[in-house]
């Protein structure tokens, strides 16, 4: 089965060998997906025949978004917390406990339905690859249930037992950390590809995160870290020390942190929807980019600090509020996300990449940031199949 997308006004491949510049841009282009992978890229008037044809009629085509940081398996509603925060109440990270309570009491069927619905919402907005974390039950059986549900949605499942100290361990931090690094990790590791920890004052210390992630690495899991969101947590240095795939948030970083990241293979995943939804200062993307750091953008989709599923919205924030160029924001939302997941088959449309792409309802990619809030996703193609057609 092959699909030809033709008459593409602006095609961003993110493959410098397939077009101009770092984003591999072409005009009046066509692209053939055969057996789920990109098999041909060229001028539209040279396009080969195919089983199915999608006529872009001059519109832009981009790689499917890769959202490398989400917490979408949860139950409950925290819109009242958002409302209070917008009225001046500061975020202190304690709202996670509310979601833990509602998630623990939700049935498996309800949790599955809620998660599927959120995944579908993301896909309709062009996100063809998504990472999903556990972290809202914080018990051995509960976290296992969450990684199992996450695994029905994606292969990019992350065990996040070290998300918060649950109420019942309030006076026994060491006991909880030992549980996460022991029985909980044992129960979750076969359903997860990654382990993550929330390295922050009020969450887990550098030493506690090192202990949990060290145990996870021994189990063969790749590492990610929530770091430097609310302060100088030491998370960046720990992520570099452990060779994590990504350190996420990085809203508060020192010059030393930036230099460390620039000299490492650790991707920095910025989550500006969290700053937007908590009315906080945005991370300094330019300092990171200027230091040669690989930057990804992701939604951080979660019920407390960023109930956002739209990568286009995240791109618009990155361009408007963080001084990233349109091309940088697009690259970070696609190939950057793939790098944060150590994936080379998604996030770009070079030859051999998976046929995951988005046909926009716009002639140029810049419209995604230029017209925020408008419905600009006309078709989503996954593995060469046009969804909903
Ligand atoms: Zn997060």
Boltz pocket constraint, residues with backbone or C-beta under 6 A from the ligand:
constraints:
  - pocket:
      binder: B
      contacts: [[A, 69], [A, 71], [A, 226], [A, 300], [A, 302]]
      max_distance: 6.0
